[in-house]
């Protein structure tokens, strides 16, 4: 990468800024490398948790008796029969 002629300043002033431009380029390269490594480690950890940890199966309704919550068919005609007899 060429670090000279990046502005309209005189050449001697531009040359004095070259070390700073090199430092910026090296810092960006290191930052991308470190962020890639951290992202890879996080991905491996997330996949390990996703595939390695079994979910807890909790079914609170498995022991519930639902028979007392529904109307019985034998109760319905018995309730109507006395009303029909009164007429």
Phi, psi and omega in degrees: 000136180269126181256014178248162180057051177253004176211181181263015178284164176298152186302321181293326176288323178295320181294333179287342180265354182301316179300325179292319178295321177295319179296319179297316181296316179294320179296319178296320179297316178295321181296316178295322179295313180295318180294325176294319179294315180296319178296321178295317178297318179296320178297316179297317178297314181296318178293323177297318179291317183297315183267342186262339183257120179283138179287152179276122179264111181236112180243096182289347183269358185292332181257009184277134177267111184267356184293333181276357181262348181256151178283139177273142182291332181288338180282329185294311179292329180295326179286330181275334184297313179296327180292326179287329182287333183289337183286000000 
